[in-house]
């Protein structure tokens, strides 16, 4: 029967090609615009690390004197000072065998050049971090691995490079043990990471949540020995005389991110207790003037919300485009009413020949579903055009303005579903008409 | 005269189509007025006067990795070289580039003692550069004087700190509300700095910042691996010079990377890319929405006419003129349109308030609703005119023919 209805629907489609095409285009445009903004929204709000997002926690400490305001909702700075980062990094928290893993990280950068003079020197932003970073954030290796604990302790000039940089410098060959110059220092490559497929740079949101990840990773201990400058944000809340690198390390400036991996509720509790005690100790040493200690650990998704990663503009656009879809549907509903009611005499005959109301109703729903399917498929095309426009207009969104599988599947579903919604009333109107009237006028 | 009563009655008999049209018109009014308002808000923001001749200026970054030169001297030498390039008006090494979204800011206060009352002075973005800064930025001193070579300090941690600055008027007026800030002293940390010059308008690096107009220039040159250079050139020659500048700089000394060569208007557009994108998407939505709604009105009228072919024929046979038929459809459409517009206007105000409540948008200006209403009304009349004219041409003989 279904096949028959599809056949009927196709005949009906061909009988009034103009109206049919207008309806399909209306759905296509509605779906196209909705999917364009929804795709960007979907990419922005997507969980960047689904397997672990509830286990990785961003750490915030309030080390400001009372009376200082920060612009976050709860008055906590997003970054922490160097001394806190190092103290927390070196702290031994948790029972033996179940130590809590945690890493500080911040961004610096170098001119990369090779001894061969064929490659022109270029700039690369670089992540300074601990060796657990790769494991914690599920950054896998193509060759080699993270630097050793010993190398990190002794601030050895070792570097992990990304897949794309390895392509650029060594044509993708195994480059472990090779040497590259970062500024005037020779660094030995110990690892090459695989392509890191994250849209949101959730581990460091300070310079734009959708920027590219770094291509170089070096031990955080080099920060002190090489006196590396920060390429990220540095925030202060009081005046301090900061002239040398050492001044900066000792200062209350906030410029590092800190993450901990807490596998269980007990570990969260343990870690929070530790932070509480740590802040109390720092307070009693007179480092800051606070009545109550304040800190927070937030898991990945809470952290993204807290930092308002999905832009306001995008939310407005999603809302407006759904309203737009409603207009398209109202449009289709109006046209369907016309189309179906015009067919009432024919339906009268079918009813008189024994088709019941449900069958007539189903027949029309199949017809609108077909329109929805066509519209949905055409809508994907329009959405691709829209997303192309977005990418052209805004480089920064180039990784975001794409449709993944779930959005590609969702598009025809939304189209069919909304068409059925719009077709329900006209279909019902048609199926409830009494056959007698139409038989009489014939 | 307009036969509103019978038209209204006949509308009530076939409500559904009319209601759908009404919904479309209402939502169209709500969306178009709000979207147009957001667009005009962004246009005003994007086209605001920044104080700089943006089309004449470009900037680039110099990252030196070689340790065998004095970077301060080198960059000064390079900047002098650039000034001699034909077409260049002036060039300077600045610590940050205005409008680019990257910069430094600090609080400036009236006393050197930081008080803990939360009153931490007035925040302003600042850059350091020498006496060529103002001319390269293309801004003019409104009060006081420009820097001289004697004002410029080459920084080392032991030596003296700057003691003069040039500031934008909005900043000076905020810290000295009586408007007599010229010659007064403000504190940058512990350092007293005298305001020797005021520029009416020069924007800082962040146009979205609440204190976007607060901008301060201090006459200081300091060593850094990361230097930025600002060049002002004749607009016609800017792109040619931009294309040459990397080679010019590397020919002079090559243990460095020249990057980020960017026109100032491009830098501003990059910083505002999200607003430009939002604007474009809204424009697309408005245009397509109006088209879809027009199509809907067109379709519904055509459908109504087809349904009433016999009725129209009968009316014509009974003596109705063509203009009567056209008028019938116009009036019918107007009734639907007016009801839709009224609902739409209310929805627009409500949507505006919703956006105001949840997002950082200014309150919807009602004139946008008014303009949208007129526009939608015109559009709906236009889209009904063609089918109505066609209806008027239905021959009276149709009425006498059976199906």
Contacts between the chains, C-beta under 8 A, distances in Angstrom:
chain1	res1	chain2	res2	distance
A	19	B	299	7.1
A	22	B	295	6.3
A	22	B	299	6.4
A	26	B	292	5.9
A	26	B	295	7.1
A	26	B	296	7.9
A	29	B	288	5.6
A	29	B	292	6.4
A	30	B	292	7.7
A	33	B	284	7.3
A	33	B	285	6.2
A	33	B	288	6.7
A	36	B	281	7.6
A	37	B	281	7.1
A	65	B	116	6.7
A	67	B	116	5.5
A	67	B	117	7.5
A	67	B	118	5.3
A	68	B	118	7.8
A	69	B	118	7.3
A	110	B	65	7.4
A	111	B	63	5.5
A	111	B	65	4.2
A	111	B	256	7.1
A	111	B	257	4.7
A	113	B	65	7.3
A	121	B	65	6.9
A	121	B	255	7.8
A	121	B	256	7.4
A	121	B	257	5.0
A	122	B	257	6.1
A	122	B	259	7.8
A	123	B	63	5.8
A	123	B	257	5.3
A	123	B	259	5.6
A	181	B	65	7.9
A	183	B	65	4.2
A	183	B	225	7.6
A	184	B	65	5.7
A	184	B	66	7.2
A	184	B	67	5.6
A	229	B	225	6.9
A	229	B	226	7.1
A	238	B	114	6.4
A	239	B	114	5.6
A	239	B	189	4.3
A	239	B	190	7.1
A	241	B	189	7.2
A	241	B	190	7.6
A	243	B	157	4.3
A	244	B	157	6.8
A	311	B	274	6.5
A	312	B	359	4.8
A	312	B	360	6.7
A	313	B	274	6.2
A	313	B	275	7.7
A	313	B	277	7.9
A	313	B	278	4.4
A	315	B	359	7.5
A	316	B	38	7.5
A	316	B	278	7.9
A	316	B	355	6.7
A	316	B	359	6.3
A	317	B	278	7.0
A	317	B	281	5.9
A	317	B	282	7.7
A	320	B	31	5.9
A	320	B	34	7.8
A	320	B	35	6.5
A	320	B	282	7.6
A	320	B	285	6.1
A	321	B	285	6.7
A	323	B	27	5.6
A	323	B	30	7.4
A	323	B	31	5.6
A	324	B	31	6.7
A	324	B	285	5.9
A	324	B	288	7.6
A	324	B	289	5.8
A	326	B	23	7.6
A	326	B	27	6.1
A	327	B	23	7.7
A	327	B	24	5.1
A	327	B	27	4.9
A	327	B	28	6.2
A	327	B	31	7.7
A	327	B	289	6.2
A	327	B	292	6.1
A	327	B	293	6.5
A	327	B	296	7.9
A	328	B	292	5.8
A	330	B	20	4.6
A	330	B	21	7.6
A	330	B	23	4.5
A	330	B	24	4.6
A	330	B	27	7.4
A	330	B	296	7.1
A	331	B	20	7.3
A	331	B	24	5.9
A	331	B	292	5.7
A	331	B	293	7.3
A	331	B	295	6.8
A	331	B	296	3.9
A	331	B	299	7.4
A	333	B	16	7.7
A	333	B	20	4.8
A	334	B	16	7.9
A	334	B	17	5.1
A	334	B	20	3.9
A	334	B	21	6.0
A	334	B	24	7.7
A	334	B	296	5.8
A	334	B	299	6.5
A	334	B	300	5.0
A	334	B	303	7.7
A	335	B	296	7.6
A	335	B	299	5.0
A	335	B	300	7.7
A	335	B	303	7.3
A	337	B	16	5.4
A	337	B	17	5.1
A	337	B	20	7.3
A	337	B	303	7.6
A	338	B	17	6.9
A	338	B	299	7.1
A	338	B	300	7.1
A	338	B	302	7.9
A	338	B	303	3.3
A	338	B	306	7.6
A	338	B	307	7.6
A	341	B	307	7.6
A	342	B	303	7.8
A	342	B	306	7.1
A	342	B	307	7.4
A	386	B	281	7.9
A	386	B	284	7.6
A	389	B	280	7.1
A	389	B	284	7.9
A	390	B	277	6.3
A	390	B	281	7.6
A	393	B	273	7.0
A	393	B	276	6.4
A	393	B	277	4.7
A	393	B	280	5.8
A	394	B	273	4.4
A	394	B	274	6.5
A	394	B	276	7.4
A	394	B	277	4.6
A	395	B	273	7.3
A	396	B	273	6.3
A	396	B	274	7.8
A	397	B	277	7.3
A	425	B	16	6.6
A	426	B	16	7.7
A	429	B	16	7.1
A	441	B	403	7.3
